[in-house]
Amino acid sequence: MKFLVTSDFHGNHEHVNELQQIVAIHKPDAFFYVGDLSPGRWIFETPESASEYLETVFFPVIRALPVKHKYVMPGNTDFITISKAFQEKYQDPAECKFMMDSSLQLEQFNLVFLSTVDYTTHCLKDTEAINKFETNQSRLEESYKESHIFSRDTPGEVSDDKVTVK
């Protein structure tokens, strides 16, 4: 299975266009976007304006990619309010599945999407108000095997049979 993993477009439509070319060349089986979809706050100051941009520019391209499985995760620059709405709206991996603090098994791969991050001083968006170790530690300690973790910071070490939380 061939994966294409990318992140941090920050609303740059040129990156979205480049993505289409890369998919056409490499023909991945699964696509993972692992954070920071939204344009900078200086461009779109409200969740509604960021949502409108993503709904008209980002998601139509992602949904049209000729890839069997498509997963998108928000990052620390994405508004939590629109991320929750996208999680409800985008649930079909053939079209686009929006992942927040969740996991899935894709063939032989167990994948974890840790989308909440610690508070930092470089960004004021509300996703950062959640402490990921409080939110996700129980997820990491579950008894199933994790082979890949998508997160801004990997909160533990991955071995063949478990995730060890630091």
N, C-alpha and C positions, 0 to 999 in steps of 0.2 A: 504494500500500500504506500502510495506517495503522498506526503503531506506538504502543503504550502502554508507557512506560518508568517504572519506579518503583524505590524502594529504601528501606532503613533502617526497616523495620517493627519490628525488634528485638523480635519476639515479640508485638507488640500486636495482639490479635485484633480490635479495633475497626477497625484499618487494613485487615485482611483482609476484614472485612465491607464496608467502604467500597469496596474494590477491586471487589467484585462489582457494586455499584451503578454505579460508573464504567464498567465494561465493558459493562453493559447499556445505558447511555446512549450511549457513544461507539462501540461495536462495532468494536474494533480487529481488524486481521488478524493482528497479532503482538504478543505480550506479552513484555516483558523485565523481570525483577527483577534488579537489578545490585548486590546486596550487603547484608549485615547482616540476615540472617534471624532469627538466634537471639535469644532473650530475654537480658537482661543477666545477667552472671555472678552477681550477687547473688540472682537468681531461680533459675537452674539452674546449679549449680557444676560439673557433669560433662558430658562429651559425651553420655553415655547419657540423662541427663535432658533435655538440649536436644533430642536426636534424637527422643525420645518425644513431646515437645511439637510439634515440627515435623511429625512423621508423623501426629499426630492432629488438628492444627489448621490448619497452613499448607498442606501438600501436598494434602490432600483438596480444599480450595477451589481451589487453582491448577489441579489436574487437571480439575476440573469447569467451569472457565471456558469459555464458548462462544467460544473464540478458536482459529483454525486452527493457529497456531504459538506455543508457550510455552517460554520459556527462563529459567532461574534460575541465578544466579551467586552464590557466597558472597562475603563481605566480611571485613574484618579482625576482626570480632567473632564469626565463625563458627569452630568447631573444625575443624581440618584432618582429623581422623580421621573425623568424620561426613560432612564434605564429600566425602571420597574414597568413602565408602560410598554417598552419594547419587548421585555421578557414575556409579557402576556400576549402581545401581538405576533411575535415571530417565534413559532414553536415547531416548525417543520424543517428538519435538517436538509431536505431536498431543496427548499427555498432559502431558508436562513433560520437557524436556531440561535436565539439570544441566550447566553449563559451567564448566570450570576451566582457565584458561590455554590456551584453544583458540580456533579460529576456524571460521567457516562462511560459506557464501554462501547468501543468502536472496533469490531473484529477482535483481535487479540490485545488491543490497547485499552488500558484503563486511564481515563483522562480526568483531571480535576481542574476546574476553573475558579480561581480565587480572585474575585474582582474587587473586593473592598481593601482599602489600604489605610495605613496609619496617617494621622494628621501630619502635615508638613507645612512649612512656612512659604513655599514657593507657589502655592495654589490655594484658592479659597473655595473651590467647588465642594458641594456638600457630601460627595462620596467619601471624602477624606475624614469625615467626622466619626467614622466607625473604626474601631480598633480591630484589625483583622485577626489578631491572635485570640481575642475574646470571641469573635464571631466564628472563626474557622477551626479553632483547635480541636473541637469535638469531631469535625469533619475529617481531620487528618488522623485522628486516633481510631477511626472506624476500622473494622477488622478485614476489609478487603484490600487487595493489592493495588497500588497506584504505580503506573509505569511512567506517566508524564504529568507534570504539574505546570499549568500556565498561570503565572502570577508575576506581578511586578518584582517581588522579592520572593525567593523560594524560602519558606519558613522552616524547612527541615531538609534532611538528606534523604534521597531516594535510594533504596537498595532493591534487590530483586523481590523481596517479600514484604517490605513495609516502608512507611515514611516515619522518620524519627524527627519529632518536634524538638527544636533547640530551645 
